[in-house]
Amino acid sequence: MMASYRQLSDLPQLIPVFPLDGALLLPGGELPLQIFEPRYLNMVDDAMAGDRVIGMIQTRGGSRSRPKLAQVGCVGRITSYAETSDGRYLITLTGVCRFQAGEELDLRLPYRQLRANYERFGDDLGDDEAVASEAARSRFATALKRYLNQRELDIDWETAHEAPLEALVNSLCMGLPFEPAEKQAFLEAPDLAGRFEVLTTLLEIDASDPDDEPHPLQ
């Protein structure tokens, strides 16, 4: 995790939030974003002038103009920034810690801000060293191959085989085309082991070809 955030008290309590369904940021993950709406250009300007922090969060109904926010999001720090000739911002957010969405403040800004409560997620600032058993990884690999075959997708299996479990699970949760509710389930899983189980289960639910042979990702 980022060295500048060693304890929860290092994190800002008041954060700008970017509601974006289907976009998942997890602690330690990297989320590239293309910013073009004026209100979010303003948000990035303010973040860059301050602590470079933005909270990613999904919505849960409400009006189209001002949807209700999910209960849990993830705060990230802008670790890459570029501006295009037509005024768009290309940024990368690196996930720091999940948060419970608290009181939303009306500060007459074009973007939304709220108080973030990190108490439930203190372990996000440490290293999650969960280890999956050989049987669990074999089950996961079988489900993943069937899921990818069904959607005519592919991954670099050699890289996946060598990747640490946290990096592999987080990259798949963030990168595969799951539904927003499924993305939220990944975010709200208590830890890496829980996220790994949720991911495996969802891959199995979506897998459709029982004749596929598992790929040796173990």
BALOBA-1460 file (C-alpha; in Angstrom, 3 decimals):
// residues 218
<rec num="1" residu="m" x="0.000" y="0.000" z="0.000"/>
<rec num="2" residu="m" x="1.096" y="3.595" z="-0.494"/>
<rec num="3" residu="a" x="3.713" y="4.611" z="2.042"/>
<rec num="4" residu="s" x="2.007" y="7.969" z="2.659"/>
<rec num="5" residu="y" x="-1.036" y="6.210" z="4.111"/>
<rec num="6" residu="r" x="0.115" y="4.098" z="7.040"/>
<rec num="7" residu="q" x="-2.937" y="4.488" z="9.268"/>
<rec num="8" residu="l" x="-6.556" y="5.488" z="8.876"/>
<rec num="9" residu="s" x="-5.956" y="8.917" z="10.393"/>
<rec num="10" residu="d" x="-3.713" y="9.736" z="7.412"/>
<rec num="11" residu="l" x="-6.725" y="9.561" z="5.075"/>
<rec num="12" residu="p" x="-8.891" y="12.635" z="4.374"/>
<rec num="13" residu="q" x="-12.289" y="12.548" z="6.065"/>
<rec num="14" residu="l" x="-13.984" y="14.780" z="3.486"/>
<rec num="15" residu="i" x="-13.589" y="13.492" z="-0.064"/>
<rec num="16" residu="p" x="-14.927" y="14.289" z="-3.536"/>
<rec num="17" residu="v" x="-16.713" y="11.328" z="-5.093"/>
<rec num="18" residu="f" x="-17.060" y="10.203" z="-8.680"/>
<rec num="19" residu="p" x="-20.259" y="8.098" z="-9.082"/>
<rec num="20" residu="l" x="-19.657" y="5.722" z="-11.970"/>
<rec num="21" residu="d" x="-21.540" y="2.442" z="-12.262"/>
<rec num="22" residu="g" x="-19.515" y="-0.503" z="-13.513"/>
<rec num="23" residu="a" x="-16.176" y="1.111" z="-12.639"/>
<rec num="24" residu="l" x="-14.499" y="-0.734" z="-9.774"/>
<rec num="25" residu="l" x="-11.504" y="0.470" z="-7.793"/>
<rec num="26" residu="l" x="-9.967" y="-1.858" z="-5.213"/>
<rec num="27" residu="p" x="-7.168" y="-1.176" z="-2.732"/>
<rec num="28" residu="g" x="-3.884" y="-1.540" z="-4.588"/>
<rec num="29" residu="g" x="-5.597" y="-1.597" z="-7.982"/>
<rec num="30" residu="e" x="-5.109" y="0.935" z="-10.756"/>
<rec num="31" residu="l" x="-8.090" y="2.439" z="-12.557"/>
<rec num="32" residu="p" x="-7.499" y="4.542" z="-15.705"/>
<rec num="33" residu="l" x="-10.128" y="7.216" z="-16.272"/>
<rec num="34" residu="q" x="-10.869" y="9.677" z="-19.062"/>
<rec num="35" residu="i" x="-12.424" y="12.831" z="-17.628"/>
<rec num="36" residu="f" x="-14.365" y="15.178" z="-19.889"/>
<rec num="37" residu="e" x="-17.464" y="16.443" z="-18.061"/>
<rec num="38" residu="p" x="-16.885" y="19.999" z="-16.773"/>
<rec num="39" residu="r" x="-17.907" y="19.171" z="-13.194"/>
<rec num="40" residu="y" x="-15.434" y="16.317" z="-13.008"/>
<rec num="41" residu="l" x="-12.701" y="18.331" z="-14.702"/>
<rec num="42" residu="n" x="-13.293" y="20.777" z="-11.850"/>
<rec num="43" residu="m" x="-13.095" y="17.920" z="-9.351"/>
<rec num="44" residu="v" x="-9.753" y="16.741" z="-10.730"/>
<rec num="45" residu="d" x="-8.398" y="20.308" z="-10.703"/>
<rec num="46" residu="d" x="-9.306" y="20.632" z="-7.025"/>
<rec num="47" residu="a" x="-7.904" y="17.206" z="-6.187"/>
<rec num="48" residu="m" x="-4.606" y="17.961" z="-7.937"/>
<rec num="49" residu="a" x="-4.353" y="21.211" z="-5.985"/>
<rec num="50" residu="g" x="-4.908" y="19.309" z="-2.737"/>
<rec num="51" residu="d" x="-4.206" y="15.745" z="-1.626"/>
<rec num="52" residu="r" x="-4.916" y="14.171" z="-5.072"/>
<rec num="53" residu="v" x="-7.624" y="11.945" z="-3.593"/>
<rec num="54" residu="i" x="-10.942" y="10.960" z="-5.208"/>
<rec num="55" residu="g" x="-13.514" y="8.428" z="-4.034"/>
<rec num="56" residu="m" x="-14.961" y="6.034" z="-6.604"/>
<rec num="57" residu="i" x="-18.502" y="4.908" z="-5.821"/>
<rec num="58" residu="q" x="-21.441" y="3.278" z="-7.588"/>
<rec num="59" residu="t" x="-25.082" y="4.318" z="-7.403"/>
<rec num="60" residu="r" x="-28.205" y="2.552" z="-6.155"/>
<rec num="61" residu="g" x="-31.230" y="4.137" z="-7.747"/>
<rec num="62" residu="g" x="-32.689" y="7.585" z="-7.275"/>
<rec num="63" residu="s" x="-33.047" y="10.291" z="-9.886"/>
<rec num="64" residu="r" x="-30.934" y="10.314" z="-13.021"/>
<rec num="65" residu="s" x="-29.587" y="13.776" z="-12.230"/>
<rec num="66" residu="r" x="-28.690" y="12.959" z="-8.626"/>
<rec num="67" residu="p" x="-28.676" y="9.205" z="-7.967"/>
<rec num="68" residu="k" x="-28.361" y="7.721" z="-4.508"/>
<rec num="69" residu="l" x="-24.859" y="6.560" z="-3.643"/>
<rec num="70" residu="a" x="-23.858" y="3.041" z="-2.658"/>
<rec num="71" residu="q" x="-22.922" y="2.440" z="0.955"/>
<rec num="72" residu="v" x="-19.310" y="1.473" z="0.189"/>
<rec num="73" residu="g" x="-16.762" y="3.005" z="-2.179"/>
<rec num="74" residu="c" x="-12.982" y="3.106" z="-2.506"/>
<rec num="75" residu="v" x="-10.754" y="6.131" z="-2.215"/>
<rec num="76" residu="g" x="-7.874" y="6.404" z="-4.646"/>
<rec num="77" residu="r" x="-4.964" y="8.736" z="-5.220"/>
<rec num="78" residu="i" x="-4.188" y="10.269" z="-8.608"/>
<rec num="79" residu="t" x="-0.869" y="8.668" z="-9.534"/>
<rec num="80" residu="s" x="-0.873" y="9.557" z="-13.228"/>
<rec num="81" residu="y" x="-2.154" y="12.703" z="-14.902"/>
<rec num="82" residu="a" x="-2.125" y="14.036" z="-18.462"/>
<rec num="83" residu="e" x="-4.153" y="16.630" z="-20.351"/>
<rec num="84" residu="t" x="-5.115" y="16.218" z="-23.999"/>
<rec num="85" residu="s" x="-5.174" y="18.967" z="-26.607"/>
<rec num="86" residu="d" x="-8.990" y="19.035" z="-26.516"/>
<rec num="87" residu="g" x="-9.135" y="19.543" z="-22.748"/>
<rec num="88" residu="r" x="-9.750" y="16.028" z="-21.484"/>
<rec num="89" residu="y" x="-7.847" y="14.632" z="-18.503"/>
<rec num="90" residu="l" x="-6.341" y="11.156" z="-18.581"/>
<rec num="91" residu="i" x="-5.725" y="10.030" z="-15.028"/>
<rec num="92" residu="t" x="-4.971" y="6.853" z="-13.132"/>
<rec num="93" residu="l" x="-6.360" y="6.303" z="-9.660"/>
<rec num="94" residu="t" x="-4.489" y="3.898" z="-7.410"/>
<rec num="95" residu="g" x="-6.782" y="2.390" z="-4.800"/>
<rec num="96" residu="v" x="-5.905" y="3.132" z="-1.174"/>
<rec num="97" residu="c" x="-8.766" y="2.134" z="1.129"/>
<rec num="98" residu="r" x="-12.465" y="1.375" z="1.019"/>
<rec num="99" residu="f" x="-14.845" y="3.644" z="2.871"/>
<rec num="100" residu="q" x="-18.357" y="3.704" z="4.244"/>
<rec num="101" residu="a" x="-20.281" y="6.589" z="2.679"/>
<rec num="102" residu="g" x="-21.289" y="9.049" z="5.374"/>
<rec num="103" residu="e" x="-22.979" y="12.431" z="5.370"/>
<rec num="104" residu="e" x="-23.061" y="14.163" z="2.002"/>
<rec num="105" residu="l" x="-22.191" y="17.852" z="2.193"/>
<rec num="106" residu="d" x="-23.798" y="20.641" z="0.222"/>
<rec num="107" residu="l" x="-20.837" y="22.935" z="-0.445"/>
<rec num="108" residu="r" x="-22.253" y="24.426" z="-3.646"/>
<rec num="109" residu="l" x="-19.665" y="22.703" z="-5.776"/>
<rec num="110" residu="p" x="-20.472" y="21.160" z="-9.160"/>
<rec num="111" residu="y" x="-19.408" y="17.698" z="-7.925"/>
<rec num="112" residu="r" x="-20.436" y="15.729" z="-4.839"/>
<rec num="113" residu="q" x="-18.528" y="15.449" z="-1.567"/>
<rec num="114" residu="l" x="-19.118" y="13.312" z="1.500"/>
<rec num="115" residu="r" x="-17.611" y="12.269" z="4.784"/>
<rec num="116" residu="a" x="-15.793" y="8.965" z="4.522"/>
<rec num="117" residu="n" x="-15.648" y="6.448" z="7.367"/>
<rec num="118" residu="y" x="-12.751" y="4.011" z="6.986"/>
<rec num="119" residu="e" x="-13.129" y="2.197" z="10.309"/>
<rec num="120" residu="r" x="-14.399" y="-1.093" z="8.816"/>
<rec num="121" residu="f" x="-11.544" y="-1.261" z="6.344"/>
<rec num="122" residu="g" x="-8.361" y="-0.651" z="8.320"/>
<rec num="123" residu="d" x="-6.845" y="-3.875" z="6.969"/>
<rec num="124" residu="d" x="-6.841" y="-2.326" z="3.471"/>
<rec num="125" residu="l" x="-3.733" y="-0.361" z="4.462"/>
<rec num="126" residu="g" x="-1.776" y="-3.535" z="5.135"/>
<rec num="127" residu="d" x="-0.697" y="-6.411" z="2.927"/>
<rec num="128" residu="d" x="-3.354" y="-9.070" z="2.344"/>
<rec num="129" residu="e" x="-1.465" y="-12.344" z="2.148"/>
<rec num="130" residu="a" x="-4.336" y="-14.791" z="1.796"/>
<rec num="131" residu="v" x="-3.252" y="-18.064" z="0.207"/>
<rec num="132" residu="a" x="-5.619" y="-20.250" z="-1.768"/>
<rec num="133" residu="s" x="-5.336" y="-24.011" z="-1.549"/>
<rec num="134" residu="e" x="-4.467" y="-26.047" z="-4.613"/>
<rec num="135" residu="a" x="-8.073" y="-27.258" z="-4.790"/>
<rec num="136" residu="a" x="-9.422" y="-23.701" z="-4.598"/>
<rec num="137" residu="r" x="-7.071" y="-22.475" z="-7.335"/>
<rec num="138" residu="s" x="-8.000" y="-25.447" z="-9.541"/>
<rec num="139" residu="r" x="-11.708" y="-24.698" z="-9.048"/>
<rec num="140" residu="f" x="-11.043" y="-21.047" z="-9.832"/>
<rec num="141" residu="a" x="-9.024" y="-21.843" z="-12.965"/>
<rec num="142" residu="t" x="-11.758" y="-24.123" z="-14.307"/>
<rec num="143" residu="a" x="-14.432" y="-21.485" z="-13.789"/>
<rec num="144" residu="l" x="-12.259" y="-18.739" z="-15.269"/>
<rec num="145" residu="k" x="-11.493" y="-20.699" z="-18.426"/>
<rec num="146" residu="r" x="-15.169" y="-21.476" z="-19.006"/>
<rec num="147" residu="y" x="-16.119" y="-17.852" z="-18.402"/>
<rec num="148" residu="l" x="-13.517" y="-16.584" z="-20.868"/>
<rec num="149" residu="n" x="-14.394" y="-19.190" z="-23.495"/>
<rec num="150" residu="q" x="-18.078" y="-18.289" z="-23.281"/>
<rec num="151" residu="r" x="-17.274" y="-14.627" z="-23.977"/>
<rec num="152" residu="e" x="-14.466" y="-15.297" z="-26.462"/>
<rec num="153" residu="l" x="-11.995" y="-13.512" z="-24.190"/>
<rec num="154" residu="d" x="-8.442" y="-14.455" z="-23.345"/>
<rec num="155" residu="i" x="-5.741" y="-13.659" z="-20.813"/>
<rec num="156" residu="d" x="-2.027" y="-14.282" z="-20.584"/>
<rec num="157" residu="w" x="-2.133" y="-17.575" z="-18.705"/>
<rec num="158" residu="e" x="1.597" y="-17.611" z="-18.022"/>
<rec num="159" residu="t" x="1.406" y="-14.203" z="-16.366"/>
<rec num="160" residu="a" x="-1.719" y="-15.242" z="-14.462"/>
<rec num="161" residu="h" x="0.045" y="-18.358" z="-13.213"/>
<rec num="162" residu="e" x="2.956" y="-16.303" z="-11.847"/>
<rec num="163" residu="a" x="0.950" y="-13.371" z="-10.451"/>
<rec num="164" residu="p" x="0.428" y="-12.991" z="-6.694"/>
<rec num="165" residu="l" x="-3.108" y="-13.944" z="-5.710"/>
<rec num="166" residu="e" x="-4.077" y="-10.394" z="-4.687"/>
<rec num="167" residu="a" x="-2.933" y="-8.860" z="-7.981"/>
<rec num="168" residu="l" x="-4.641" y="-11.569" z="-10.035"/>
<rec num="169" residu="v" x="-7.969" y="-11.449" z="-8.204"/>
<rec num="170" residu="n" x="-8.123" y="-7.665" z="-8.104"/>
<rec num="171" residu="s" x="-7.238" y="-7.263" z="-11.773"/>
<rec num="172" residu="l" x="-9.926" y="-9.751" z="-12.821"/>
<rec num="173" residu="c" x="-12.576" y="-8.216" z="-10.548"/>
<rec num="174" residu="m" x="-11.810" y="-4.767" z="-11.938"/>
<rec num="175" residu="g" x="-11.274" y="-5.743" z="-15.567"/>
<rec num="176" residu="l" x="-13.828" y="-8.422" z="-16.451"/>
<rec num="177" residu="p" x="-17.281" y="-7.260" z="-17.658"/>
<rec num="178" residu="f" x="-19.323" y="-8.061" z="-14.567"/>
<rec num="179" residu="e" x="-22.575" y="-6.281" z="-13.760"/>
<rec num="180" residu="p" x="-22.467" y="-3.274" z="-11.404"/>
<rec num="181" residu="a" x="-24.102" y="-5.262" z="-8.573"/>
<rec num="182" residu="e" x="-21.447" y="-7.949" z="-8.961"/>
<rec num="183" residu="k" x="-18.700" y="-5.318" z="-8.916"/>
<rec num="184" residu="q" x="-20.183" y="-4.001" z="-5.686"/>
<rec num="185" residu="a" x="-20.106" y="-7.508" z="-4.211"/>
<rec num="186" residu="f" x="-16.358" y="-7.660" z="-4.883"/>
<rec num="187" residu="l" x="-15.899" y="-4.307" z="-3.195"/>
<rec num="188" residu="e" x="-17.880" y="-5.268" z="-0.115"/>
<rec num="189" residu="a" x="-16.265" y="-8.677" z="0.405"/>
<rec num="190" residu="p" x="-14.524" y="-8.523" z="3.787"/>
<rec num="191" residu="d" x="-11.036" y="-9.372" z="2.547"/>
<rec num="192" residu="l" x="-9.042" y="-10.932" z="-0.289"/>
<rec num="193" residu="a" x="-10.123" y="-14.462" z="0.635"/>
<rec num="194" residu="g" x="-13.758" y="-13.381" z="0.544"/>
<rec num="195" residu="r" x="-13.256" y="-11.569" z="-2.769"/>
<rec num="196" residu="f" x="-11.602" y="-14.673" z="-4.233"/>
<rec num="197" residu="e" x="-14.594" y="-16.786" z="-3.182"/>
<rec num="198" residu="v" x="-17.113" y="-14.295" z="-4.613"/>
<rec num="199" residu="l" x="-15.168" y="-14.131" z="-7.885"/>
<rec num="200" residu="t" x="-14.950" y="-17.918" z="-8.185"/>
<rec num="201" residu="t" x="-18.665" y="-18.321" z="-7.463"/>
<rec num="202" residu="l" x="-19.701" y="-15.696" z="-10.024"/>
<rec num="203" residu="l" x="-17.434" y="-17.232" z="-12.650"/>
<rec num="204" residu="e" x="-19.003" y="-20.630" z="-11.966"/>
<rec num="205" residu="i" x="-22.525" y="-19.209" z="-12.224"/>
<rec num="206" residu="d" x="-21.692" y="-17.649" z="-15.592"/>
<rec num="207" residu="a" x="-19.817" y="-20.681" z="-16.925"/>
<rec num="208" residu="s" x="-21.906" y="-22.614" z="-19.422"/>
<rec num="209" residu="d" x="-19.753" y="-25.329" z="-21.009"/>
<rec num="210" residu="p" x="-19.316" y="-28.349" z="-18.716"/>
<rec num="211" residu="d" x="-16.961" y="-30.040" z="-21.182"/>
<rec num="212" residu="d" x="-14.138" y="-27.507" z="-20.830"/>
<rec num="213" residu="e" x="-10.973" y="-28.808" z="-19.261"/>
<rec num="214" residu="p" x="-9.494" y="-26.706" z="-16.436"/>
<rec num="215" residu="h" x="-6.388" y="-24.702" z="-17.169"/>
<rec num="216" residu="p" x="-3.481" y="-25.538" z="-14.828"/>
<rec num="217" residu="l" x="-3.466" y="-22.245" z="-12.890"/>
<rec num="218" residu="q" x="-2.096" y="-23.692" z="-9.672"/>
